[in-house]
């Protein structure tokens, strides 16, 4: 079956790359709502043209409307997850080939993966392959900024899924992603009392002094062996050199491999006791994303994908990576999840973003074959 699918995709290689070019050149970063609507229109058109399926477009208050479509029948369901927004401003990157590299805005992260998902269905349709289960596809427009308008939708669709497949790109060396770190961000704000630094220094309560103690304590929460990093990345406070500062704050980024580590960090930051008499503190949790842990179910999916990859000439392993995706929350629900099933390449979020041309068709063949084994 793998060779049958691979042969079909090779026959249609020109069309596949034309679809990819069309989608990549329809540009929009997450914040450009009008341009994002045009990307969505292009995506809906490609889905209808290649699969014959109509899309349902969710209404989202801020315009990052998720696109959903289905293919196949059955009591079991597999959820495909992807996003159509990018980090690049329109015109910032050019579309071109250089040797085995195809460059373009979002070609790697992750429009290549969207086309892979669409052509998986196209291959089934043209070859008369029944996947034996219902395939559900959800593509959102706000992943690059945390999926605020789409996380609940994705998680609701995932609740009864047999597996979730994330069509984000694989790692730079071609590995799939069996785990991703979770994210927690905090703002810690200290309140003191302002006074004249020369005439009434004793009457002031220095918020920056308190914050200095807390920064040292918070930085020590990093635990490399546990895979936990805690970074105080922004620090601000005070008004003028001759005023004892009444306010100061820091912004903190925490990455964790397990939910338990996330709970440890939350507890530790919230329970810090002030050192400077008279100061008070606020802790505000800004963003959070559950980790995608390397569960037995996730690893079992990887083993199946690895075998399918070998049958179409691909060799890859797996990694636990630092950045998150929409698969994190789904995996945390207990749904078997595998990530990195899109294009091979490198340079995500950079001016040098590209996919490897010679791996693109085999990666689609691997995905289409892999789905049939779940």
Secondary structure, 3 states (H helix, E strand, C coil): CHHHHHHHHHHCHHHHHHHHHHHHCCCCECCCHHHHHHHHHHHHHHHHHHHCCCCEECCCCCCCCCEEEEECCCCCEEEEEEECCECCCCCCCCCEEECCEEECCCHHHHHHHHHHHHHHHHHHHHHCCCCCCEEEEEEECCHHHCCCCCHHHHHHHHCCCCEEEECCCCCCCCCEEEEECEEEEEEEEEECECEECCCCHHHCECHHHHHHHHHHHHHCCCECCCCEEEEEEEEEECCCCCEECCEEEEEEEEEECCHHHHHHHHHHHHCCCCCCCCCEEEEEEEEEECCECCCHHHHHHHHHHHHHHHHCCCCCCEEEECCCCCHHHHHHCCCCEEECCCCCEECCCCCCCEEEHHHHHHHHHHHHHHHCCC
